[in-house]
Amino acid sequence: MDNKDKIEIARNILHNAVSINMSMEILLEISKKIDQYVVEYYRNCRDKKDGLDEGENV
């Protein structure tokens, strides 16, 4: 599963959690996870654009 799929799944989970009035702490944790996936996604896009392999430091 790539990061784009992870982002979509986590967004759906967050939406469902909001709709059933989950606690703010849980919503925040889900939101943090989405942020993490987004950062990973953009890093991978940048690395591919720059011609770097995954895990290679800039």
C-alpha atoms as an extended CHARMM CRD file, in Angstrom:
* protein
*
        58  EXT
         1         1  MET       CA              0.0000000000        0.0000000000        0.0000000000  PROA      1               0.0000000000
         2         2  ASP       CA              1.5110000000        3.3280000000       -0.9980000000  PROA      2               0.0000000000
         3         3  ASN       CA              1.2820000000        6.6040000000        0.9000000000  PROA      3               0.0000000000
         4         4  LYS       CA             -1.4840000000        7.9430000000       -1.3140000000  PROA      4               0.0000000000
         5         5  ASP       CA             -3.6890000000        4.9920000000       -0.3260000000  PROA      5               0.0000000000
         6         6  LYS       CA             -2.7620000000        5.4430000000        3.3380000000  PROA      6               0.0000000000
         7         7  ILE       CA             -3.7740000000        9.1120000000        3.1800000000  PROA      7               0.0000000000
         8         8  GLU       CA             -7.1290000000        8.2670000000        1.6170000000  PROA      8               0.0000000000
         9         9  ILE       CA             -7.8930000000        5.5440000000        4.1590000000  PROA      9               0.0000000000
        10        10  ALA       CA             -6.8770000000        7.7320000000        7.1000000000  PROA      10              0.0000000000
        11        11  ARG       CA             -9.0150000000       10.6050000000        5.7720000000  PROA      11              0.0000000000
        12        12  ASN       CA            -12.0050000000        8.2840000000        5.6220000000  PROA      12              0.0000000000
        13        13  ILE       CA            -11.3280000000        7.0880000000        9.1580000000  PROA      13              0.0000000000
        14        14  LEU       CA            -11.0720000000       10.6940000000       10.3480000000  PROA      14              0.0000000000
        15        15  HSD       CA            -14.3270000000       11.6090000000        8.6180000000  PROA      15              0.0000000000
        16        16  ASN       CA            -16.0950000000        8.6490000000       10.2120000000  PROA      16              0.0000000000
        17        17  ALA       CA            -14.6410000000        9.4770000000       13.6240000000  PROA      17              0.0000000000
        18        18  VAL       CA            -15.9220000000       13.0480000000       13.3580000000  PROA      18              0.0000000000
        19        19  SER       CA            -19.3660000000       11.8780000000       12.2780000000  PROA      19              0.0000000000
        20        20  ILE       CA            -19.7420000000        9.6770000000       15.3700000000  PROA      20              0.0000000000
        21        21  ASN       CA            -18.4380000000       12.4150000000       17.6880000000  PROA      21              0.0000000000
        22        22  MET       CA            -15.2160000000       10.7240000000       18.8190000000  PROA      22              0.0000000000
        23        23  SER       CA            -13.1390000000       12.5330000000       21.4200000000  PROA      23              0.0000000000
        24        24  MET       CA            -10.8660000000       15.3630000000       20.3400000000  PROA      24              0.0000000000
        25        25  GLU       CA             -7.8110000000       13.3890000000       21.4790000000  PROA      25              0.0000000000
        26        26  ILE       CA             -8.5860000000       10.5520000000       19.0840000000  PROA      26              0.0000000000
        27        27  LEU       CA             -9.3250000000       12.9690000000       16.2470000000  PROA      27              0.0000000000
        28        28  LEU       CA             -6.0010000000       14.6730000000       16.8870000000  PROA      28              0.0000000000
        29        29  GLU       CA             -4.1080000000       11.3700000000       16.7700000000  PROA      29              0.0000000000
        30        30  ILE       CA             -5.7450000000       10.4420000000       13.4640000000  PROA      30              0.0000000000
        31        31  SER       CA             -4.9750000000       13.9010000000       12.0960000000  PROA      31              0.0000000000
        32        32  LYS       CA             -1.3220000000       13.5930000000       13.1400000000  PROA      32              0.0000000000
        33        33  LYS       CA             -1.0980000000       10.2640000000       11.3210000000  PROA      33              0.0000000000
        34        34  ILE       CA             -2.5180000000       11.8610000000        8.1680000000  PROA      34              0.0000000000
        35        35  ASP       CA              0.0670000000       14.6480000000        8.4560000000  PROA      35              0.0000000000
        36        36  GLN       CA              2.8090000000       12.0320000000        8.7310000000  PROA      36              0.0000000000
        37        37  TYR       CA              1.5830000000       10.2490000000        5.5930000000  PROA      37              0.0000000000
        38        38  VAL       CA              1.3650000000       13.5300000000        3.6700000000  PROA      38              0.0000000000
        39        39  VAL       CA              4.9390000000       14.4500000000        4.5950000000  PROA      39              0.0000000000
        40        40  GLU       CA              6.1520000000       10.9990000000        3.5260000000  PROA      40              0.0000000000
        41        41  TYR       CA              4.2290000000       11.2930000000        0.2540000000  PROA      41              0.0000000000
        42        42  TYR       CA              5.7880000000       14.6590000000       -0.6320000000  PROA      42              0.0000000000
        43        43  ARG       CA              9.2620000000       13.5000000000        0.3730000000  PROA      43              0.0000000000
        44        44  ASN       CA              8.9060000000       10.5010000000       -1.9220000000  PROA      44              0.0000000000
        45        45  CYS       CA              7.7060000000       12.7370000000       -4.7570000000  PROA      45              0.0000000000
        46        46  ARG       CA             10.6230000000       15.1050000000       -4.2350000000  PROA      46              0.0000000000
        47        47  ASP       CA             13.1190000000       12.2520000000       -4.0590000000  PROA      47              0.0000000000
        48        48  LYS       CA             11.8110000000       10.7520000000       -7.2890000000  PROA      48              0.0000000000
        49        49  LYS       CA             11.9850000000       14.1580000000       -8.9610000000  PROA      49              0.0000000000
        50        50  ASP       CA             15.5670000000       14.6750000000       -7.7480000000  PROA      50              0.0000000000
        51        51  GLY       CA             16.5300000000       11.1480000000       -8.7630000000  PROA      51              0.0000000000
        52        52  LEU       CA             17.2580000000        9.9640000000       -5.2260000000  PROA      52              0.0000000000
        53        53  ASP       CA             16.5030000000        6.4970000000       -3.9820000000  PROA      53              0.0000000000
        54        54  GLU       CA             14.1600000000        6.0290000000       -1.0240000000  PROA      54              0.0000000000
        55        55  GLY       CA             15.9950000000        6.3710000000        2.2630000000  PROA      55              0.0000000000
        56        56  GLU       CA             18.8880000000        8.3270000000        0.7840000000  PROA      56              0.0000000000
        57        57  ASN       CA             19.6770000000       11.4490000000        2.7660000000  PROA      57              0.0000000000
        58        58  VAL       CA             19.7150000000       14.8580000000        1.1540000000  PROA      58              0.0000000000
